[in-house]
Amino acid sequence: MVSNPSTRTLSADTSAPGLRALALSGGGFLGLYTAVVLQGLEERAGAPLGRSFDLIAGTSIGAVLGLALAFEVPMSRLVRLFVERGPDVFSSRALPTGTVGRLVDLARSVSGPKYSGQALRDALTVEFGARRLCDALHAVIVPAVEVSACRTKIFKTPHVPASEGDGELLAVDVAMAACAAPAYFPAVSIGQSLYADGGLFAVAPDQVALHEIEHFMAQDLKRVRMLSVGTATARYRPREGVEDGQSGAVGWLSDGRLILTLISAQQQHVQAMVEDRLGERYLRLDADWPPQAGLGIDVATDSAAAHLKRMALETLRQVTARQLAPFIGARGRPAARAGQGSP
């Protein structure tokens, strides 16, 4: 489905005729769909995809992909990471069936997070090493929640003087904080604070990106074009439907129904809002949710991976070069590293 601690500069080229932004939604293992779409776009661009954008915003797994783009990690490596490490990070089990199976699955997160997060940290350390946000080649913002103070937090590269940024923070730590979905992964300590998944308030970071562009980068939205990529949750429907509206905890939490409803509803709402603001300068790429495909935010089976790949390839097949042209395409030069300024 194609629907519409530093003040050093990074790659935000605010003097260019138009400013391009990329927004990447959250969704756990469903982010494999996003990664395959991004890989296809990178192949079409013929250059690291991060060079196409003046600002990248990513939530949860979208933050992992956004940071990878900011460091020019090839998207093919991220696709491989999903496929090879997904069962270690999440689960190689299919969606549970029957009341007992669902209760057993729910019990895994009753007394603590369902997963330790160590496998995810190990995988991200391979990709990002000891690089800090100020080492990024391209501007990126990452929503999170400071749970110790119950307030929102936007981690930032030092991309414009008006945006102070969090340049000395390790990219791995920021990515882990962004992915710390309550009940799935433990909250992440950075400095004196604990952080959790920014999907609690911004599953789709499109509006967060617009605020960054308007308020901190001081740009007129009439200059802005935004490409937004979802996690294959458009028109989400529960696997067994909703018959009478009387579901309790088991009904809402089984199969990830509550969180998938939140993901889908937030993405739909944000899409409508940004379409109203940007009009034809906004392009949303996503796929309709397949209710019987056995997908979930932590289902990393071979079957789920194959299905997500097929959906992504179909999205790429539907979107044309003409549609994409205003939104991607190298600026004609690699970005400057933090501290070097723009040439």
N, C-alpha and C positions, 0 to 999 in steps of 0.2 A: 504494500500500500504506500503510495506517495501522496502525502498531504502537505496540502499547503500548511630585618631592621635596617632599611636601606632606601634611598631615593634614586638609586641607579636605574637607568632605563633598560628595558628588554627590547622586544621586537614590536611593540605597539606603534605602528607607523600612522600617527594621527594626521600627517600631512598628505597622505594618499587620497585620491579622488573619492574613494569610498572605503568604509571600514567594515571588515568582515569578521563575524563572530561564529563560533561553533559551540553548540550546547548539547551535552551528552547526558542522557537520563540514567537513573539507577535501576537496578533490578537483579542483582546477584548473578547467578550463572546465565541468566537470560542475556547478560551483556555479551555473550558469544555472538548473538545476532548483530549487535552493534559493532563488534570487532570485525566481523566478516564484511559488513557494509563499509566500514572505514578502510579495510584492506582493499576492497574494490575501488573505492574512490581514490586511494593513494596510487593504485596502479594506473588509473585514468589520468591522474595529475602528472605522473612521471617524475615525481619528486617527493621528498618527505611531506606528508600532508599538513603538518604543523605550519609549514611556510605559507600556506594559503590564508591563514587567519591572523588577525590582529589581537584577538582575545579568544581563549578557550575556556569554557566552563564545564565542569563535570561533577556529578553527584554520585556517591557510592562507587559502584563499579565503573561508572562514567568518569569518576575522578581518576581511577587507575589508568583508563584509556587516555584521558586528557593529559595526564602527566607524562605518559609515554609519548604522546604527540609532541609535548613541549620539549622533550629531550631527544626527539627524532628517533625513537625506538621504532623500527619497522613494525607495522601492524601485523604482518605475517607472523612475527614472533609472539605477539599477544594472542593471536588465534591459536597458535601452537601451545601457548601456556594454558589457555582454557581447556583444550582437548587433553593435554598430557597431565596437567596438575589439578584440573577440576575435581576429579574424584577424591583427591587427597584433601583439597581445601573444603569441599562441600561433602556430598555423599554420592556413592555409586549405587545407592538404592533407588528403586523406582518409587513413585508416589504410593503410599500405603493404601490398601483397600480394606473395606470392612471396618466395623466399629472398633474392634479390638486392635487392629493394626494402626488405626489412626490414633487411638489413645496411647499406644506404645510410642508412636512417633512424637506425640505431644509431650509425653513424659520426659523425653530427652532434654527438654529445655525448661522444665519446671523449676529445678533447683539451681540452675546455672546456665550459662550460654551453651547452645547446642554444639558449637565447635570452638576449639581452643584459639584458632587464628594463627597458630605457629606455622602451619603449612603455607598459609597465604603470605605471611611475613617472609618466610624462606624464599618463596617464589619471587616476590617483589624485590628482595635484596639482590637476587641474581640480575634483575633488569635495571635497577636504579643504583645499586651499590651504596656509596656514602655521599652521593650527590645531594646538594641542598637546593632549595627553591631558587636561590639566587644564581645557581648554575644552569638553570633552564634556558633554552634557546628561544622560547616563545612564552608570551604572557598567558598565565592560567590562574583561575580562581576556583576554589573548592569549598562548598558549603559543608558545615559540620555543626554539631550541637555541643556546647560546653555543659555537660550534664551536671558537673559539680556546682554550677551557678545557674543552671536552667536558662541559658541564653544562647542565641545563635552566634555562630562564628564563621567568617569567610576567610579561609587561608588564601594568601595572595603572593604571587611573585612580585618583586619590586619593579613593576612595569611602567609606571608613570610617577612623576614627582608627587602628585596628589595622593598616591596610594602607597602608604608606608610599607606594606608587605610584611612577610614573615621569612625573609630571605635566608636566615641562618638555620631554619628548620630542615630536617632531613626529609626528602621526598617520600621515603618509605614510611616514616612516622605519619605524615600527612595522609598518605594513601590508606594506611591502616585505620586512622581515625575516621576517614570518610566512609570506610566499609564496615564500621562497627555497629551493625544493625542490632538493636536490643533483642535479646533472647537467642540470637544467632551467633554473635561474636562478642567477646568482652570489650568494654570501653577501653580506650587507649589513653595512656598517660603521656602528656607532652608538657614539660615544665612542671608546674604545680597544679595543672588542671587535667580533668578527664573528659574525653570527647567521644561522641557517638555519631552515627550515620546522619549526614545532612538530609537524607531522605525523610527524616521526621518532619521537615518543613518545606523542602525543595527537591522532591524527587526529580522534577524537570527543572534545571537551573536557568532556563531561558530568561525569566524575569530578573533573576539575580544578575545575570550578565548585562541586561539592559540598564539596570541601576548603576552598575560599575561603569558602563560606557557613558551614561549621562552625567552622573555625579562626580566620579573620580577622574575619568578621562576627559570630561568636559566636552563631549561631542554631541552634536545635534543628531537625533535619531533619524532624520531624513537622509543622513549619509550612511546609515547602517543597513547591512544585509546580514541575515542570520540563517545558518543551516542548523537544524535540530534533528537529532537522531534518537529514536526511542529504543525500547527493549522488547518489542513484539507483544505488547499488552494492549494494543488498541482494541476497543470493543470487548474487553475481558468479560467472560461469563464463567461462573463456577462449573466444575465438571458435571455436577449432578443437578444444577439449577437451584433456584430458590422458590419453594412452593408456597409457604404460608407466612413467611416473615417472623417465625417464632424460633429461629436458631439461637442456641446458647453458645457457650465457649467452644464446645467441640465442633459445632457446625461452622462457626466463624473462623476458627483457627485451623481446622483440617484443610489439607491441601494448600495451605498458605492463603486461604480465601480472603482473610482480612487484609493482609499486607498487599496482595495483588489488587484488591479493590482500591486501596489507597494509592497504589502506584498508577493504576489505569485512570482513576478519577482525577488525580493531580495532573497527570500528563494531558488529559483532555482539556481540563480547565486552563492550564497554562497555554496550550496551543491556541485556544480560542482567544485568550487575552492578547497574546503576542501577534496573532494574525490581525486583530483589530488595530494594533499599534503600527505594525510594519507593512501590512497588506502584502503585495506581491514581492516585497523584499524579504519575505520569510518563507523558507521551505522546510517542511517537516517530512522526514522519512521514517516510516514505521510499518509494522505488519499487524494484521488482525490476529487476535488470540485464537489458537485452535483448541477448543475445550477438551477434546478427547486425545490430545497428543502426549499426555503424561508429562507436561512441562511444569516447572516450579522454580522458585528463586534459588533453591539449593539442591535441585535434582540435576546431577552431572553424569547421567548415564550416556552410553554410546548412542542410544536411540534419541535422547533429548538433544545431544550435540548435532546429530545428523539432521534432525528436524529444524533446528535453529539455523543451521547452515543453508538448508534449502530455502527457508523463508527469506534469509538475507540475500541470496542469489536472485530470488524472484523480485525483491525490491530493487536490486541493481538493474535487473532486466527492464523493469518498468520505467525507471527514471532515465530521461534522455540527456545527452550531452548539452543540448540547448537549455534544458531546465537547470542543469548544474553550473553552466558557464558563469553566471553572475555570482556564484557562491564559492567556488573553488578555483584554484589555479595559482601557481607559484607567483610570488611577487617579483621574481627575476633575480633574487639574491638570497643567500642564506641569512638568517637573522644574526644580530650581534649578540654576543654573550653578555650576561650581566656584568656591569662594571666597565664595559668597553663603549657603551652607547651605540647609537645607530650611525652607520656611515653616511 
